[in-house]
Amino acid sequence: MLQVQHQMLCAESQRAYVAVLDGSHLSFSLYEVPRDEGYCHEIEARAAEWWQKYIVGDTQPDGAFTLDTAARITRQSGAATHIPSEIMEAYIVARESATAADRALDNAKATLLTALGQAEIGAGGGWKVSYRERSRSGVDTKRLLADNPELAERYATRTTFRVLDARPEGGRA
């Protein structure tokens, strides 16, 4: 509703139409949404407050970006900056906690699979668990390229990506 009211505010419209395509029932609906002046005034007030605080006041918003947003920031190759120690410490603690959680999960899976014994399905504590065989098809790319080396050059692609690597200065973790 916020987005629809904001669009009406920007377009100076008195109504908007929202189209809904429900693929599960193969149906299409069109809804008329009237402009709500109270909602629009609230949007304007909050937008003006935000503008004054963060743009005019040149203040960075509280909190961090989401991981997806932060990862998309354009980086300057080779550029370096100082990172406050509390940020580094929080990252290291979180990384160590995630590693410990992964180990605990692996141990819990091993215990659960052991409890299943030779069965594929088990139940207990209000939960049902299954460990069934699955299959999928794939292409043995190593063999394909060994048998047809010209395909490697013809179909090779290169992708670039970034990897976050944190280790003690002057050493290897």
C-alpha positions in Angstrom: 0.0 0.0 0.0 2.9 2.4 0.8 4.3 2.0 -2.7 0.9 2.6 -4.4 0.2 5.7 -2.2 3.7 7.0 -2.9 3.3 6.6 -6.7 0.0 8.4 -6.6 1.6 11.2 -4.6 4.4 11.5 -7.2 2.0 11.3 -10.1 -0.5 13.6 -8.4 -3.2 11.0 -9.1 -6.4 10.4 -7.2 -6.5 6.7 -7.8 -4.3 3.8 -8.9 -5.0 0.4 -10.3 -3.1 -2.6 -9.0 -3.0 -5.7 -11.3 -2.8 -9.1 -9.7 -1.9 -12.2 -11.7 -2.5 -15.4 -9.6 -0.6 -18.1 -11.4 -1.8 -20.9 -9.1 -5.4 -20.2 -10.0 -4.8 -18.8 -13.5 -6.7 -15.7 -12.6 -6.2 -12.0 -13.2 -7.7 -9.2 -11.0 -7.6 -5.5 -11.2 -8.1 -3.5 -8.0 -8.8 0.3 -7.8 -7.0 2.0 -4.9 -8.2 5.5 -3.9 -5.7 8.1 -2.8 -5.5 8.4 1.0 -4.5 12.0 1.8 -3.5 11.1 5.4 -1.2 8.5 4.2 0.2 10.8 1.5 0.9 13.6 4.1 2.7 11.0 6.3 4.8 9.9 3.4 5.7 13.6 2.6 6.5 14.4 6.2 8.8 11.3 6.6 10.5 11.9 3.3 11.2 15.6 4.2 12.5 14.5 7.6 14.8 11.9 5.9 16.0 14.5 3.4 16.9 17.0 6.1 18.6 14.5 8.3 20.7 12.6 5.8 21.1 14.8 2.7 21.1 18.3 4.1 22.6 17.2 7.4 25.2 15.1 5.5 24.6 12.2 8.0 25.2 8.5 7.2 22.1 6.4 8.0 22.3 4.2 11.1 23.1 0.6 10.7 24.9 -1.3 8.1 23.8 -2.1 4.6 22.6 -5.6 3.8 25.3 -8.0 2.7 23.9 -7.9 -0.8 24.0 -4.1 -1.0 27.4 -3.8 0.7 28.9 -6.3 -1.7 27.7 -4.2 -4.7 29.6 -1.1 -3.7 32.0 -0.2 -6.5 35.6 -0.7 -5.2 38.8 1.0 -6.3 41.4 -1.6 -7.2 44.3 -1.5 -4.7 42.7 1.2 -2.5 43.1 0.6 1.3 41.3 2.1 4.3 41.3 1.8 8.1 38.6 -0.4 9.6 37.8 0.2 13.3 38.8 -2.7 15.5 35.3 -3.3 16.9 34.1 -4.0 13.3 36.9 -6.5 12.7 36.3 -8.1 16.1 32.5 -8.5 15.5 33.2 -10.1 12.1 35.8 -12.6 13.6 33.4 -13.5 16.4 30.6 -14.0 14.0 32.8 -16.1 11.7 34.0 -18.3 14.5 30.4 -18.7 15.8 29.3 -19.7 12.3 32.1 -22.3 12.1 31.1 -23.7 15.5 27.4 -23.7 14.4 28.4 -25.6 11.2 30.3 -28.2 13.3 27.4 -28.6 15.7 25.0 -29.0 12.7 27.3 -31.7 11.2 27.4 -33.5 14.5 23.6 -33.3 14.9 23.2 -34.7 11.3 25.6 -37.5 12.1 23.7 -38.3 15.3 20.3 -38.2 13.5 21.6 -40.4 10.6 23.0 -42.9 13.2 19.6 -42.9 15.0 17.9 -43.8 11.7 20.1 -46.9 11.4 19.1 -48.7 8.3 15.7 -46.9 8.0 15.0 -44.2 5.5 12.2 -42.6 7.5 12.0 -41.8 11.2 9.7 -39.9 13.5 10.0 -38.4 17.0 9.3 -35.4 19.1 6.6 -34.3 16.7 9.0 -34.3 13.7 9.3 -36.6 10.7 12.7 -37.1 9.0 13.6 -38.9 5.8 16.9 -39.8 4.2 16.0 -40.9 0.7 18.2 -41.5 -2.3 18.0 -38.8 -5.0 19.6 -38.7 -8.4 20.5 -36.1 -10.9 22.1 -36.0 -14.3 25.2 -34.1 -15.2 28.0 -33.8 -17.7 31.5 -35.1 -17.0 33.1 -31.9 -18.2 36.7 -33.2 -17.6 36.2 -36.2 -19.8 34.2 -34.2 -22.4 37.0 -31.6 -22.7 39.7 -34.3 -22.7 38.0 -36.0 -25.6 37.2 -32.6 -27.4 39.9 -30.1 -26.4 38.7 -27.6 -29.1 35.4 -27.2 -27.1 37.3 -25.8 -24.1 38.5 -22.8 -26.1 35.3 -22.4 -27.9 33.0 -22.4 -24.9 35.2 -21.1 -22.1 33.9 -18.2 -20.1 35.6 -16.2 -17.4 33.7 -14.7 -14.4 35.1 -12.3 -11.8 34.0 -12.2 -8.2 35.3 -11.0 -4.9 36.1 -13.0 -1.8 36.2 -11.4 1.7 39.4 -12.6 3.4 40.2 -11.5 6.9 43.5 -12.6 8.6 45.9 -11.2 11.2 48.2 -8.5 9.9 51.7 -9.9 9.1 50.5 -13.5 9.4 48.3 -16.2 8.1 45.3 -17.4 9.9 
